[in-house]
Amino acid sequence: MVIAYMLVCSCVWAVLQTLSEMTIGFPTSGNYIDYAGRWVDPALAFGAGFAEWLGWTAVVGAEAVFFDILIKYWSPDGIPLAASLTIFTFATLAIFLLPNKAFAWFEYVTSIIKIFLFLMIILLSIALVAGAGPTGKVHDGAYWRGLPVFKNGFFGFANAALLAVWAVGDQVFIGIMGGEAESPRFSMAHATKLVPFRVNFIYMLSVVFITLLIPSDDERLLGGSGVTSSPFILAVTNSGVKGIADIMNACMIIGILAIAAESVYLASRIWRTMAHQKLIPEFIAKVDAQGRPRWSLVITGATALLLTYLNLNGDGAKVFNWLLSSTSASFFMNWMIIAFTSWRFHQALTAQNDPLFTQVYAWKGFAWPIAPTWLMAVSTLLFACCLGAGIGDLSTTPFSAETFFQYVIGILIIVVFTGVYKIVMKTPWRDPKTADLMTGRRTLSEAEITQLDEYYAMPKWRRFLTYVALW
């Protein structure tokens, strides 16, 4: 789990390094979906957009599973699954019936709660490791020494890696938002440093604490024979500290609802972007009087609803794995697309002798092509994890076509949709010598240059403080 999360967190750095130099130079609507269409092939743009839309929509159904788990912490047998799923979907989708300002306030408040939760988890974990609580004990790494480290071998790692992709999430949306920022050169350059640090710090610290606080064979963990629950809540319960577990559970529920709402928001905007680029029917891009893309929201909401209620199937664990696989596959397949698009982008710049990276305050990824190469390498490993988890350990378990497709369905959907779009629409493979390097190109304004002059004139310690500002 630690290695899996470390690799996936490193991809956050790689994807933002790779994406930022394209976003800063060409802050267009649609971001990498547009870049794949203009520098590689419109069919790849369709595949990338569909993958991103499918991934974020599947997140809603997967989060519904965790919502039910957290609700059952308070009422193990009191709330039927159908009821908890209905409450979850209503709370997730109802926010989009309100004006956009209501959604903005919802995101603002829930973000503060999530920050509070992360700080609570980190500080509380430090105390619990040191033995806090009436029944607490010092956790000295005994679970590392007394239990298998590589539990279930490669297949255990493969499942941990796919879950890590799902948990860390796709940070590509930062590029989509950065392309609409007032100054992409300033905002994206900051995000490229700040976001990977924040993600690595929070996730790696949390994962390490989990390995210290809870043994991997605890029956209460997800997938065990006992009551399923969060490992952090289990650690607090074991310590005998009263009240904290309930606060954490409530914060986690709010966080899950916020993530689900963000997923619907992002997925609907991706659908709208694809409509603007004429990859799908243009009517889907229409907005109502409140500025909401009603058709995009209806299609996304209906699909999310369907995926959520699939959890009512007799085996909810299998449905969850289908959703997790679809999301994970869409995310790392898009990382591959971004890495390949970056190489084609540089080929076009070279073929056309474009001076983009020599202009004033030009921004280029660190030691290119290290980031896209690393991104492609780790994504290829994740691809192998998908196949490995689908095939399974044939020495102990016979091959199952159902299990195989359960893991690779996300990959197959993306490949098939891209291939079919290519055949039906007869899209052209872009030639680097004639690829579009003009549409959406942004030249820094005088105000931006002045802002950057003032920023880089600051001492390093003052520039550092701009990364930790909370307003």
C-alpha positions in Angstrom: 0.0 0.0 0.0 2.8 2.4 0.9 4.6 1.7 -2.4 1.4 2.0 -4.4 0.4 5.3 -2.9 4.0 6.6 -3.4 4.0 5.8 -7.1 0.5 7.3 -7.6 1.3 10.5 -5.6 4.4 10.9 -7.8 2.2 10.9 -10.8 0.4 14.0 -9.4 3.7 15.8 -9.8 4.3 14.3 -13.2 0.9 15.0 -14.7 0.9 18.7 -13.5 4.4 19.2 -14.8 3.4 17.8 -18.2 0.0 19.5 -18.4 1.1 22.9 -17.1 3.4 23.8 -20.0 0.6 23.2 -22.5 -2.0 24.9 -20.3 0.1 28.0 -19.7 0.9 28.4 -23.4 -2.7 27.5 -24.6 -5.2 28.0 -21.8 -8.1 26.8 -24.0 -11.5 25.5 -23.0 -11.3 21.7 -22.7 -7.6 21.7 -21.9 -6.0 18.4 -22.6 -9.0 17.1 -24.5 -8.5 20.0 -26.9 -4.7 19.4 -27.0 -5.2 15.7 -27.9 -7.5 16.7 -30.7 -5.2 19.3 -32.2 -1.8 17.7 -31.7 -2.6 13.9 -32.0 -6.0 12.9 -33.3 -9.6 14.1 -32.7 -10.5 10.4 -32.0 -8.1 10.5 -29.1 -9.7 13.7 -27.8 -13.0 11.9 -27.8 -11.5 8.9 -26.0 -9.9 11.2 -23.4 -13.0 13.2 -22.8 -15.2 10.2 -22.5 -12.7 8.5 -20.2 -12.6 11.6 -17.9 -16.4 11.9 -17.9 -16.9 8.2 -17.2 -14.3 8.3 -14.4 -15.8 11.2 -12.5 -19.4 9.8 -13.0 -18.3 6.4 -11.6 -16.8 8.2 -8.6 -20.4 9.0 -7.5 -21.5 5.4 -7.4 -18.3 4.4 -5.6 -18.6 7.1 -3.0 -22.2 5.9 -2.4 -20.6 2.6 -1.1 -18.5 4.5 1.4 -21.5 6.6 2.4 -23.4 3.5 3.3 -20.4 2.1 5.2 -20.0 5.3 7.3 -23.8 5.5 8.0 -23.7 1.9 9.3 -21.1 2.9 11.8 -24.0 4.5 13.8 -26.7 2.1 12.7 -25.3 -1.3 11.6 -28.7 -2.8 10.9 -31.1 0.2 11.0 -30.8 1.7 7.5 -31.5 -0.4 4.4 -29.0 0.0 1.6 -31.6 1.3 -0.8 -32.5 4.0 1.7 -28.9 5.2 2.2 -28.3 5.2 -1.5 -31.4 7.3 -2.0 -30.4 9.8 0.7 -26.9 10.0 -0.9 -28.1 10.6 -4.5 -30.7 13.2 -3.4 -28.2 15.1 -1.4 -25.6 14.9 -4.2 -27.9 15.9 -7.1 -30.3 18.4 -5.3 -27.5 21.0 -5.1 -27.6 21.4 -8.9 -31.2 22.4 -8.8 -30.1 25.6 -6.9 -28.3 28.6 -8.4 -24.6 28.2 -9.0 -23.9 30.4 -6.0 -25.4 27.8 -3.7 -23.0 25.2 -5.1 -20.0 27.6 -4.6 -21.0 28.1 -1.0 -21.5 24.4 -0.5 -17.9 23.7 -1.9 -16.5 26.5 0.3 -18.0 25.2 3.5 -17.2 21.5 2.8 -13.6 22.4 1.8 -13.1 24.0 5.3 -14.6 20.9 6.9 -12.3 18.6 4.8 -9.2 20.7 5.8 -10.3 20.4 9.5 -10.7 16.6 9.0 -7.2 16.2 7.5 -5.6 18.2 10.3 -7.5 16.2 12.9 -6.5 12.9 11.3 -2.8 13.9 11.2 -2.6 15.4 14.7 -4.7 12.6 16.2 -2.7 9.9 14.5 0.5 11.3 16.1 -1.1 11.2 19.5 -2.5 7.6 19.0 0.9 6.4 17.8 2.4 7.8 21.0 -0.2 5.9 23.1 -2.9 8.4 23.8 -6.3 7.3 25.2 -7.5 5.3 28.2 -6.9 2.0 26.3 -4.3 3.3 24.0 -0.8 1.8 23.5 2.4 2.9 21.9 2.6 1.8 18.3 6.2 1.0 17.5 5.8 -0.6 14.1 4.9 -4.1 15.4 2.5 -4.7 12.5 5.3 -4.2 10.1 7.4 -6.9 11.9 4.7 -9.4 12.8 2.5 -9.4 9.7 3.3 -10.0 6.0 4.7 -6.8 4.4 3.8 -7.8 0.8 0.5 -9.3 1.7 -1.0 -11.3 -1.3 2.1 -10.6 -3.3 1.8 -8.7 -6.7 -2.0 -9.2 -6.7 -2.2 -7.4 -3.4 -0.1 -4.6 -4.7 -2.1 -4.4 -7.9 -5.4 -3.9 -6.0 -3.7 -1.4 -3.7 -2.4 0.5 -6.7 -5.8 0.7 -8.3 -7.4 1.8 -5.1 -4.7 4.5 -4.7 -5.5 5.9 -8.1 -9.1 6.1 -7.2 -8.4 7.6 -3.7 -5.8 10.2 -4.7 -8.1 11.1 -7.6 -7.4 12.7 -11.0 -5.6 16.0 -10.6 -6.1 16.8 -14.3 -9.1 18.9 -13.4 -6.6 21.5 -12.0 -5.4 22.1 -15.5 -9.0 22.5 -16.7 -9.6 25.1 -14.0 -6.2 26.7 -14.5 -6.9 27.3 -18.1 -9.8 29.6 -17.1 -7.7 31.4 -14.4 -7.1 35.2 -14.7 -3.3 34.5 -15.1 -2.6 30.8 -16.0 1.1 31.5 -16.0 1.0 32.5 -12.3 -1.7 30.1 -11.1 -0.6 26.9 -12.8 3.0 27.5 -12.0 2.0 27.7 -8.3 -0.3 24.7 -8.5 2.4 22.6 -10.1 4.5 23.0 -7.0 1.9 23.3 -4.3 -0.6 20.6 -5.2 1.9 17.7 -5.5 3.4 18.6 -2.2 0.0 18.9 -0.5 -1.2 15.6 -2.0 2.0 13.7 -1.1 2.1 15.1 2.4 -1.5 14.3 3.3 -1.8 10.9 1.6 1.6 9.5 2.4 1.4 10.6 6.0 -2.1 9.2 6.4 -1.1 5.8 4.7 1.9 5.4 7.0 -0.2 6.1 10.1 -2.7 3.5 9.0 0.0 0.9 8.7 1.2 1.7 12.3 -2.2 2.0 13.9 -4.2 -0.9 12.5 -3.1 -4.5 11.7 -3.9 -5.6 8.2 -5.8 -8.7 9.5 -8.3 -6.7 11.5 -11.7 -8.2 10.7 -13.4 -4.9 11.1 -11.7 -3.5 8.0 -13.5 -3.1 4.7 -13.8 -6.6 3.2 -13.5 -8.3 6.6 -16.1 -10.5 8.2 -17.0 -8.0 10.9 -18.5 -4.5 10.8 -16.8 -2.5 8.1 -15.4 0.9 9.0 -12.7 3.5 8.4 -9.2 2.5 9.8 -8.8 5.9 11.4 -12.1 5.5 13.3 -11.1 1.9 14.3 -7.8 3.3 15.7 -9.7 5.9 17.7 -12.2 3.3 19.0 -9.3 1.0 20.0 -7.7 3.9 22.0 -10.9 4.4 24.1 -11.1 8.1 23.2 -14.8 9.1 23.3 -16.6 11.3 20.8 -13.8 11.8 18.3 -14.8 8.9 16.2 -18.3 10.3 15.8 -16.9 13.7 14.8 -14.6 12.1 12.2 -17.4 9.9 10.8 -19.6 13.0 10.4 -16.8 14.9 8.7 -16.0 12.0 6.4 -19.7 11.8 5.4 -19.7 15.5 4.5 -16.4 15.0 2.6 -17.9 12.2 0.6 -21.0 14.2 -0.3 -18.7 17.1 -1.4 -16.5 14.8 -3.6 -19.7 13.3 -5.2 -21.0 16.8 -6.0 -17.6 17.9 -7.4 -17.6 14.8 -9.6 -21.0 15.6 -11.1 -19.9 19.2 -11.6 -16.7 18.2 -13.4 -18.2 15.5 -15.4 -21.0 17.7 -16.7 -18.5 20.4 -17.7 -16.4 17.9 -19.5 -19.5 16.7 -21.5 -20.2 20.4 -22.3 -16.6 21.0 -23.4 -16.8 18.0 -25.8 -20.0 19.4 -27.2 -18.3 22.8 -27.8 -15.6 20.9 -29.7 -18.2 19.1 -31.7 -17.1 15.7 -30.5 -20.7 15.0 -29.4 -24.0 16.8 -30.4 -23.7 20.5 -29.8 -27.1 20.8 -28.0 -25.5 19.2 -25.0 -23.6 22.4 -24.4 -26.7 24.6 -23.9 -27.1 26.3 -20.6 -30.2 27.5 -18.8 -30.9 31.0 -17.4 -28.8 30.3 -14.3 -25.8 29.3 -16.5 -26.1 25.6 -15.7 -25.4 23.1 -18.6 -28.8 21.5 -18.2 -28.4 18.7 -20.7 -24.9 17.8 -19.5 -26.2 17.7 -15.9 -29.2 15.6 -16.9 -27.1 13.0 -18.7 -24.4 13.0 -16.0 -26.9 12.9 -13.2 -28.9 10.0 -14.8 -25.7 8.0 -15.4 -24.5 8.6 -11.9 -27.9 7.5 -10.5 -27.8 4.3 -12.5 -24.2 3.5 -11.4 -25.2 4.2 -7.8 -28.2 1.9 -7.7 -26.2 -0.9 -9.3 -25.0 -1.3 -5.7 -28.4 -2.9 -4.9 -27.2 -5.9 -6.9 -26.8 -9.0 -4.8 -23.1 -8.6 -4.5 -22.3 -5.0 -3.7 -18.5 -5.7 -3.5 -18.4 -6.7 -7.1 -20.3 -3.6 -8.2 -17.9 -1.5 -6.2 -14.9 -3.2 -7.9 -16.5 -2.5 -11.3 -16.9 1.2 -10.4 -13.4 1.4 -8.9 -11.9 -0.2 -12.0 -13.7 2.1 -14.4 -12.6 5.2 -12.5 -9.0 4.0 -12.0 -8.6 3.0 -15.6 -10.0 6.3 -16.9 -7.6 8.2 -14.8 -4.3 6.4 -15.6 -5.3 6.0 -19.3 -5.7 9.8 -19.5 -2.3 10.1 -17.9 -1.0 8.1 -20.8 -2.8 10.3 -23.2 -1.4 13.5 -21.6 2.1 12.1 -21.7 1.8 11.1 -25.4 0.2 14.5 -26.2 3.1 16.3 -24.6 5.6 14.5 -26.9 3.5 15.3 -29.9 3.2 18.9 -28.7 7.0 19.2 -28.5 7.3 17.6 -31.9 5.0 20.2 -33.4 7.0 23.0 -31.7 10.3 21.6 -33.2 8.8 20.9 -36.6 7.5 24.5 -36.9 10.5 26.2 -35.2 8.1 27.7 -32.7 9.7 30.1 -30.2 7.1 29.4 -27.4 9.7 28.5 -24.8 12.0 31.4 -25.5 9.4 34.1 -24.9 9.4 36.3 -21.8 8.5 34.3 -18.6 8.0 31.2 -20.7 7.3 28.2 -18.5 8.6 24.7 -19.3 8.3 21.5 -17.4 11.2 20.4 -15.2 13.9 18.6 -17.3 11.5 17.6 -20.0 10.8 14.7 -20.9 11.4 13.3 -17.4 7.8 14.0 -16.2 5.9 12.6 -19.2 8.3 9.6 -19.3 7.7 8.8 -15.6 4.0 9.4 -16.1 3.9 6.9 -19.0 6.1 4.4 -17.1 3.9 4.4 -13.9 0.7 4.3 -16.0 2.0 1.3 -17.9 2.6 -0.4 -14.5 -0.9 0.5 -13.5 -2.1 -1.0 -16.8 -0.3 -4.2 -15.9 -1.9 -4.1 -12.4 -5.3 -4.0 -14.0 -4.5 -7.0 -16.2 -2.8 -8.8 -13.3 -5.7 -8.2 -10.9 -8.2 -9.4 -13.6 -6.3 -12.6 -14.4 -5.5 -13.3 -10.7 -3.2 -15.9 -9.2 -3.8 -18.9 -11.5 -1.8 -21.2 -9.1 -4.6 -20.8 -6.5 -7.7 -19.6 -8.3 -8.9 -20.6 -11.8 -9.3 -17.9 -14.4 -12.7 -16.1 -14.4 -13.9 -14.2 -17.4 -16.3 -12.2 -15.1 -13.4 -11.1 -12.8 -11.2 -10.3 -15.8 -13.7 -8.0 -17.4 -14.6 -6.5 -14.0 -11.0 -5.1 -13.9 -10.4 -4.3 -17.5 -13.8 -2.9 -18.5 -12.7 0.6 -18.1 -9.7 0.1 -20.4 -11.9 -1.7 -23.0 -14.5 1.1 -23.0 -11.9 3.8 -23.7 -10.1 1.8 -26.4 -13.3 0.8 -28.1 -14.9 4.2 -28.0 -11.7 5.8 -29.4 -11.4 3.2 -32.2 -15.0 3.3 -33.2 -14.9 7.2 -33.3 -11.8 7.0 -35.5 -13.4 4.6 -37.9 -16.8 6.2 -38.1 -15.7 9.9 -38.2 -12.5 9.2 -40.3 -10.6 11.6 -38.1 -7.1 12.7 -39.3 -3.8 11.9 -37.6 -2.2 15.3 -37.0 1.0 16.2 -38.8 3.5 18.0 -36.4 4.4 20.3 -39.4 0.8 21.6 -39.7 -0.6 21.0 -36.2 -2.5 24.0 -34.8 -0.2 26.1 -32.6 -2.2 29.3 -32.8 -5.8 28.8 -31.6 -6.1 29.8 -28.0 -2.4 30.8 -27.7 -1.9 33.3 -25.0 0.7 36.1 -24.9 1.3 37.6 -21.5 -0.3 41.0 -21.0 1.6 43.9 -19.6 -0.3 43.6 -16.3 0.8 39.9 -16.1 4.4 40.8 -16.9 4.4 43.5 -14.2 2.9 41.1 -11.7 5.6 38.5 -12.5 8.3 41.1 -12.3 7.2 42.1 -8.9 6.9 38.5 -7.8 10.4 37.4 -8.9 11.8 40.6 -7.4 10.7 39.4 -3.9 13.3 37.5 -1.8 12.9 33.7 -1.8 11.4 33.6 1.7 8.6 36.0 0.7 7.9 34.0 -2.5 7.7 30.9 -0.3 5.0 32.5 1.8 2.7 32.9 -1.3 2.5 29.1 -1.3 1.2 28.9 2.3 -1.3 31.9 2.1 -4.8 30.8 3.1 -6.6 33.7 1.2 
